[in-house]
Amino acid sequence: MKTGLPVALILGRVTAHEIGHLLLGTNSHAPTGLMQATWDLKRRHPSDWQFTSANAAKMRSRGFTRTEALLPTAEE
């Protein structure tokens, strides 16, 4: 299927989606946002390619914060 999108963009979206499964659980598809089960790759609106606020809240409730993910720990 030709989408007209760069392969790197598609791979980035797929990678983010799969990391979402690692953080949210295997059965974590959503009706909107990055965690949709099926995608229309030609959608251009940024919200179609982001975690929803519900996804973000669930990640935060599990202890995953953006700053913790970006900062090395003392053990590294």
N, C-alpha and C positions, 0 to 999 in steps of 0.2 A: 504494500500500500504506500503510495506516495503522498506525503503530507505537505511537502514544501518547507518543513521545519528542519533545522540543523540536527544531525544525529546527536550531538552533544546535549542539546536542549532536551530531547526526548529521553536520553539516558539519565540526565539529571532528575527529571520528573519521576522516572521509574525508580531510581535509587532513593529519592526522598519518600516515595510511596512505600517502598519496602522497609525503609528505616522506621516509618510510621507503624508498620506492623510489628516491628521489634519493640517499639515503645508502648504501643497501644493494645497489642494482642493480635492474634491471627485472624479473628473474626471481627475486625474493626472497620469494615467498609461503612461509608456514610453516603447519604443522598447527594451531598454537595462537597465541593472542595477537593483537595488532593487525594483524599482517601476514598473517592468514588470507586466502585467496582469496575465500571466501564468508563472509558474516556472518549471525548471528542477532541482529538489532539489539535484541532484547528481553533478551539476556543481561545480567544485572545485576552479575556478579562483576567487580571492578576488573581482575583479571588478564586478563580477556578483552579488555580495551581498553588494554593496555600492550605495549611491545616486550618480547619474551622476553629472558632473560639471554643467550641466544646472539646475538640481534639486537644487544643492547647491546655485547657483547664484540666483535662484528664492526665496529660503528661506532667503538669505541675503537681497535681495531687499525688502522683507516684514518685515525686521527688526529683524530677528532671527539670532543671531550670537552665535557661540559656547561658547564664554566666558560668554555672558549674560545668556545662558541656564544653565551654571554650577555654576555661582556665585549667592548667595542669595541677595535679595534686602534689603534695609533698613527697609521695611515694614514687613519682615519675622521675 
